[in-house]
Amino acid sequence: METIKEQYDIIIVGTGAAGLFAALQFPQDKDILMITRDAVENSDSYLAQGGICMLKSPDDYESYYEDTMRAGRYENNPDSVRIMIKSSPGIIKELLELGVDFERDEQGELLFTREGAHSTFRILYHQDVTGKEITSRLIERIRERSNIHVFEYTTMLDWMIEENDSGSKRKKRCEGIVLRCQDQTVKAVKSRMTILATGGLGGLFAHSTNFRHITGDSIALALEHGIEIQDINYIQIHPTTLYSNKGGRSFLISESVRGEGAILLNPKGKRFVDELLPRDVVATAIREEMEKFNSPYVYLSLKHMPKEEIMHRFPNIYERCLEEGYDLSREPIPITPAQHYFMGGVKTDTEAQTGCDRLYAVGETGCNGVHGANRLASNSLLESLVFAKRAVQKIEREFDQVKISEKEIDLGSYQDAEALQKKYKRLVMDEIKRKDEDFYVKWCNNEN
Ligand SMILES: Cc1cc2nc3c(=O)[nH]c(=O)nc-3n(C[C@H](O)[C@H](O)[C@H](O)COP(=O)(O)OP(=O)(O)OC[C@H]3O[C@@H](n4cnc5c(N)ncnc54)[C@H](O)[C@@H]3O)c2cc1C
């Protein structure tokens, strides 16, 4: 059985869309370690239902830009937004070449859907399992590459950080990571470059659509090592997850269900909000309505849509609701808001470079300001891929100037996994509270 070596050219932490796409961008002479804390397909990317945005024609540029900025309350980094939108046709072309299948019409032209706060149809999709389609194809391609070594159930515990003496403007550099292997042994692994693709922080919340093992570890480590983070309190609450009292990950009822005309009803059967307003507005309206009626949920109705159409368009959602005892084609379903997406992250530039040399952050873990205060639906898979590619381009330019460190580190302090996880959680939660007590009280006070 293959074991983890002491050093690699590149370490990528996380096997979601961002990590996988980054790995595939490297030439095949790079020796790459990929680790994930769980099974390889257990990433939030795999769960994405709605789709992935694309600039479908140059005419749509202004409108797409404006929709993204408006959703982000104009706090977005305009450069990041411009780069993401302009790169989108190229990224989608690459996905198609990697074997990803999106819905097409009878003439074979790509079909587009629409979600909340988009002024037009510009989202590519694969039934209601777009993330599964994208990540499965990327995993297949990764398995064809002998230079990419994937280790499941392997957890990043720390970064090997040194003071920088290279004359760089960044004061620190990353020389590798400390990790816990599947057999629970703790190892230090060195690399020339490290890419963080560890996703968001939903696992820290009692109600979240995210996998429970995705717990903002890179954010905690950045706080621990004094590496700059950005917008830690910009956390998106998804308005519509299926209400259940069984615990575990909350099941998302995609925005595209509202995009296709589903309406929200209070316990008296009355509509109370425009369902296509931005997510934070809709989530707050639902929370207020729940408080008004002292109810843990409100209802979502798709009764206007024929059953066959629901089963064709939303087969996964339909099935899951049936498992919970609700027939989406016949009755409104109970829904409640839950933590869903993290707009903030380890601060990066538009090439995913963090404030630490040799350390990059891509996907939901990184924050280049593309989403501003609030993410526009279906922009996140796209931005994960766009900036993963840019990170690799920069790494390729700088790779030859970097040497593997010879320094050894003491692994004694990493043995108590539970204490470490608690400490990291506290670091993140305290920082959210410090930055935005209102948000903390409203949405985090039921944290695990
Ligand atoms: C239910 C749901 C539906 C969504 N729908 C859409 C959609 O329709 N369109 C869209 O654009 N976006 C959607 N999103 C958001 C989108 O899926 C994610 O933002 C995006 O895929 C993030 O990708 P990522 O690669 O950054 O992280 P993820 O896909 O979350 O992957 C994170 C990886 O990091 C690993 N990891 C974490 N911590 C550690 C650690 N300490 N050590 C080792 N490994 C670690 C995890 O195991 C995982 O492999 C949705 C999200 C959810 C939860």
The ligand as an ORCA input file, in Angstrom:
! r2SCAN-3c Opt
* xyz 0 1
  C     -25.488     21.692     -0.766
  C     -24.660     22.661     -1.551
  C     -25.078     23.066     -2.810
  C     -24.310     23.965     -3.567
  N     -24.723     24.319     -4.817
  C     -23.916     25.100     -5.575
  C     -24.244     25.401     -6.922
  O     -25.259     24.937     -7.445
  N     -23.386     26.182     -7.630
  C     -22.238     26.676     -7.096
  O     -21.490     27.382     -7.807
  N     -21.900     26.428     -5.827
  C     -22.696     25.649     -5.059
  N     -22.340     25.354     -3.783
  C     -21.071     25.874     -3.250
  C     -19.941     25.101     -3.848
  O     -20.239     23.743     -3.960
  C     -18.676     25.252     -2.998
  O     -18.510     26.542     -2.585
  C     -17.480     24.939     -3.781
  O     -17.667     23.740     -4.449
  C     -16.284     24.878     -2.860
  O     -15.344     24.054     -3.433
  P     -13.972     23.847     -2.694
  O     -13.185     22.975     -3.595
  O     -13.424     25.150     -2.309
  O     -14.331     23.094     -1.337
  P     -15.097     21.739     -1.038
  O     -15.722     21.180     -2.245
  O     -15.936     21.982      0.133
  O     -13.921     20.763     -0.623
  C     -13.219     20.927      0.570
  C     -12.233     19.780      0.704
  O     -11.324     20.066      1.753
  C     -11.160     18.914      2.562
  N     -10.724     19.338      3.897
  C     -11.270     20.272      4.718
  N     -10.543     20.418      5.819
  C      -9.492     19.561      5.706
  C      -8.383     19.254      6.524
  N      -8.148     19.856      7.700
  N      -7.504     18.308      6.082
  C      -7.690     17.661      4.905
  N      -8.722     17.943      4.086
  C      -9.612     18.872      4.482
  C     -12.514     18.249      2.508
  O     -12.443     16.898      2.916
  C     -12.850     18.447      1.033
  O     -12.203     17.451      0.265
  C     -23.115     24.471     -3.011
  C     -22.698     24.074     -1.741
  C     -23.455     23.165     -1.011
  C     -22.997     22.770      0.347
*
